[in-house]
């Protein structure tokens, strides 16, 4: 299936809407400074532990958005305030955090990783009319009217990567896929296997390893015994990726490798850069300093602002390079805030109606439609173009190599994909 590149279209659109999306400080001269009681935004996420790689970096982008809002018009004329809670990716602590954020900090919106930490708090947040925006769209469902998701392309990215890898390696036939035992990973792996089968991959190994695994040598040995041409690490937690990649290198694998998210600053100390370039390391979370975005663009502007503030020598230097997580929690926040502004109220029913009334919404990740009925039984999923990145020796970092709309692919292969998901009992109506 052919897809037209969106690069030339995205950058001008981003430029045209920069004042509204990326640079709210430009509104400062047109409105009074925000005043009154702050509107609380909660970040209930793993800030420590093995899943912190999906959480901690996101604090930077959220704080940038909050500061930009407060330097401009605020939200509904009021300032915005960010509140953090470290749930360590423990379900019970996530519920504790939700209660604290709602009752003590009076937040109207909470974002986080989701999965089991979403399941534990969503009923409470729904009862209290508080929006929740997890990374995983698998957390959506008809009984969760105030849960919105999609800023993370999971599991759309999981479906698009096997398609892209098939397009550049047409001679390869077999695929292995692994991730830890975790409800979110199990859902993501099901969608990816369905998509892989739909585009012609023979899946020769499809397993989950224990979340407590410390030695990945036997895990990788079992994978390679199936003789795959291509290995997917699916939704493997970020802290495990370097250890698995190291074993794949040591045990001689040189075919393409993909994963939901790869942070190369943690992988390269384990493997040679030349090997990383050979296996590709395809994933779905680009950096905003990527030349693909073009200049000027809102992505490039965000990247410059992030580096000036949090990069080397910046006033809040975090000591690590920009990642694909720094911005990742902002787009759904933008969609919620846009719904609040359009509705003129924090009332959750009015806000969700306002969000769904838009045919599309511009976000930091590009234009997003609001969809999700067929995948999750509710139209609360934002669907922006899905990027694929690959490791590049030129920068020893990832660079965008592909950008596609997900909807045409899903429509063409929905029966096969949904057949696998439903066979595993993981469709929205089976949970």
HELIX and SHEET records of a PDB file:
HELIX    1   1 UNK A    7  UNK A   16  1                                  10    
HELIX    2   2 UNK A   18  UNK A   21  1                                   4    
HELIX    3   3 UNK A   24  UNK A   30  5                                   7    
HELIX    4   4 UNK A   52  UNK A   54  5                                   3    
HELIX    5   5 UNK A   58  UNK A   71  1                                  14    
HELIX    6   6 UNK A   91  UNK A  103  1                                  13    
HELIX    7   7 UNK A  116  UNK A  127  1                                  12    
HELIX    8   8 UNK A  137  UNK A  139  5                                   3    
HELIX    9   9 UNK A  156  UNK A  168  1                                  13    
HELIX   10  10 UNK A  183  UNK A  198  1                                  16    
HELIX   11  11 UNK A  217  UNK A  225  1                                   9    
HELIX   12  12 UNK A  238  UNK A  250  1                                  13    
HELIX   13  13 UNK A  264  UNK A  267  1                                   4    
HELIX   14  14 UNK A  273  UNK A  279  1                                   7    
HELIX   15  15 UNK A  291  UNK A  293  5                                   3    
HELIX   16  16 UNK A  298  UNK A  310  1                                  13    
HELIX   17  17 UNK A  330  UNK A  343  1                                  14    
HELIX   18  18 UNK A  348  UNK A  356  1                                   9    
HELIX   19  19 UNK A  373  UNK A  376  1                                   4    
HELIX   20  20 UNK A  407  UNK A  423  1                                  17    
HELIX   21  21 UNK A  428  UNK A  430  5                                   3    
SHEET    1   A 4 UNK A  80  UNK A  86  0                                        
SHEET    2   A 4 UNK A  39  UNK A  45  1                                        
SHEET    3   A 4 UNK A 107  UNK A 112  1                                        
SHEET    4   A 4 UNK A 131  UNK A 134  1                                        
SHEET    1   B 4 UNK A 202  UNK A 209  0                                        
SHEET    2   B 4 UNK A 174  UNK A 180  1                                        
SHEET    3   B 4 UNK A 230  UNK A 232  1                                        
SHEET    4   B 4 UNK A 257  UNK A 258  1                                        
SHEET    1   C 3 UNK A 361  UNK A 363  0                                        
SHEET    2   C 3 UNK A 366  UNK A 371 -1                                        
SHEET    3   C 3 UNK A 381  UNK A 383 -1                                        
SHEET    1   D 2 UNK A 386  UNK A 392  0                                        
SHEET    2   D 2 UNK A 397  UNK A 404 -1                                        
END                                                                             
